């Protein structure tokens, strides 16, 4: 699809296709990226993402749209943030036990992820739109980033998965010092304590999932573009061991994971790595002309950028996420991501997936379509059951 063809279909209509329904969400912005799915207390599906002209620009803001359970068309888009001097990215939604829904997002000056702050805002529904309340800085350290779904600990504490860009004086952010952590709040988000994941150099987008009996596994995107990594907690997410590789290749792009059945985990990603591709770009923000004259890191891990972001696949595991023998392609493309430009048609990435199980046994998935739009795919229960049967 060309950018114009995508734009012509950004109407939010769910159309029957390939074992479910497909839609392209409405948006007024040229660039749309980093979708997040959640359910509101009334059962409606909500998708949030960031949009503007180019990732890192100060016109990047958080947007959202609602899909009621019986509806076949996504509702109008709401702009939820409008910080004039920062690029607002990576929305994450969380509904607290008392019923309030919160938006968390990062906000950074230009491409300086090491200067990012994390903000939270209350969300309310007003008819067919979401409205965001005033922003509050979480107080987490500079360079803190988020991407993945928070969870409640057994004692009621809120746990927010993080990655930390770990600023270095005089050194420009490239991802070389990124590590994984969690933030814990025991007072409903008023204050947060950071707990590091050990030996996690290059591990970002920590995505936890419950295994049962107080055990959890977490999965990671890797700056080194080698494999999805995995670690475990035996105490309900309080402490984590060091991440180790799974058999799933990773291209230094985002992943999404959920529990499909008692025995089966589903992980959506681009199962390709730097070992299978010669494509490289200098950095994530090499198209920004924002004047960062700091030198590049000479130590830390060696991030790899530019590996193709396709196909977009749903991968299944029956051994708690150590191996993923089923890799079902949802959509394929050349995956070219050597540019973040959403206008000229050169970007062909299918990236940053998020997935959310449905009560009927189906699965909602959202992801970036060529940096131009957000694609929503709803796999029906029969399709999901057939894939699960292949591994069980």
Secondary structure, 3 states (H helix, E strand, C coil): CCHHHHHHCCCCECEEECCEEEEECCCCCCEEEEEEEEECCCCCEEEEEEEECCCCCCCCEEEEEEECCCCCECCCCEECCCCCCCEEEEEEEEECCCCCEEEEEEEECCCCHHHCEEEEEEEEEECCEEEECCCEECCCCCCEECCCCCEECCCCCEEEEEEECCCCCCECCCCCCCEEEEEEECCCCCCCEEEECCCCCCEEEEEEEEEECCEEEEEEEECCCCEEEEEEECCCCCCCCCCEEEEEECCCCCCEEEECCCCCEEEEECCCCHHHCCCCECCCCCCCCCCCCCECCCCCCCCCECCCCCCEEEEEECCCCCCCCEEEEEECCCCCCCCCCCCCCCCCCEEEEEEEECCCCCEEEEEEECCCEEEEEEECHHHHHHHHHHHC
